[in-house]
């Protein structure tokens, strides 16, 4: 199971960041868990008035994340792709992952990677941040994007210090 070795990040004050969440609609129970985790994290990090945009599926995440990146300091992308009996899983997973990576690199805006790519629904539910889940990937993706946004802001302002 993944999750072992995750950093022990404490919430920081991100009240001055403009943040958007783009979330797929497929697999409603899993998506509700991911969104709840993201919203709890945004609240803990004191993000004010985040925007949430829904898209049909994981394939649509990159294009909407790209549009949001023009106006926001961080974008969190949430979705789930569950392996089936056709190559569809690989195509959608790779396209969404590559697309989100490209958005982050091309725009310089951190994209919280909350795209679950699971072999089965049980794995997805276990990562969705539900009451009986082992992991909360909605929270983790959001925290990563917020911490990265604050780090990038320090770098751009010339205030970065060694973190050793």
Secondary structure, DSSP 8 states (H G I E B T S, - for coil): -TTTT---------TT--EEEEEE-SSHHHHHHHHHHHHHHHHHTT--S-EEEEESSGGGHHHHHHHHHTT-SEEEEEEEEE--SSTHHHHHHHHHHHHHHHHHHHH--EEEEEEEEESSHHHHHHHBT-TT-S-BHHHHHHHHHHHHHHHHHHHHHT------
